[in-house]
């Protein structure tokens, strides 16, 4: 349990489900669907202090990080952020993290359960580079969501320039920084702002923001909006076989892209390039609508079947204020969108709008066909 959750219980916070990734923070404040509606129409604040924070310092921090991760960060300018991945030698996702370079420090935040492992990997890879890696348990993440997060008294408190765009970042007056993130909801107007602040300022920030009209909300809200918008979460929507192409981590930065397809060598690049230029990923992440009348619900990791044959794996499962029970799932490529699926004792239907277009002609495949005279 985080210290903030302990204090928020006094105003109605309910902790996350037992043994869930969000057990240590507020899951909701008594009205989860109302909180989701508020995120879509006004502004809410979510405690995400269970995420881990790491810092990189030293003059070679960005050029070094560029050699061991999937994103092009060599020329990342001061006050800018990016998504990034650490892959294994076969191109499978080991870590997904956000990074922000600000005032000579590169800040990294990731899922709490991977913080120690990621920090250990980074430290192991330093060798002779002029880089220092440090875990920062003294820093924590708060997230604001909603179309009013950058208006009125909220904007005055945070002092985020009106010119700031997605992935811009800037210092907060008493330590820490703000970061503009891509909309976690389905609409670009539902802005997302991360605040990375000292742990001893969490309660102060919470009080200050609620005083100017930001509604307390739980991670249920964040998860519902994230799942509906097909935003993957490490460890929930990924497994030991996941490659970036399967979970939409290849794309432009504004689309949560975490892989730069034109950068130099890094671990796992061969698989990334081969699938992008020649092949197709074996699975694709899809949105499933679950039978709301069923007594049971699937859980992360449950198999998805069609006609008794396993065709996929369940990821995040959540109740959405408009769509009811929904889930993300990794489904074998080629399963028709109208297939009736079964999982966790209930039926599920694929949201056809979540099926990615599969008509791109890969450069490598086109070159092969040209050589064959086709």
Secondary structure, 3 states (H helix, E strand, C coil): CCHHHHHHHHHCCEECCCCCCCCCCEEECCCHHHHHHHHHHCCEEEECCCCEEEEEECCCHHHHHHHHCCCCCCCCCCCEEEEEEEECCCCEEEEEEEEEEECCEEEEEECHHHHHHHHHHHHHCCCCCCCEEEECCCEEEEEEECCCCCCHHHHHHHCCCCCCCCCEEEECCCCCEEEEECCCCCCCCCCEEEEEEEHHHHHHHHHHHHHCCCEEECHHHHHHHHHHCCCCCCCCCCCCCCEHHHHCCECCHHHCCCECCCCCCCCCHHHHHHHHHCCCCCEEEEEEEECCCCCCCCCCCCEEEECCEEEEEEEEEEEECCCEEEEEEEEECCCCCCCEEEECCEEEEECHHHCCCCCCCCHHHHHHHHHCCC
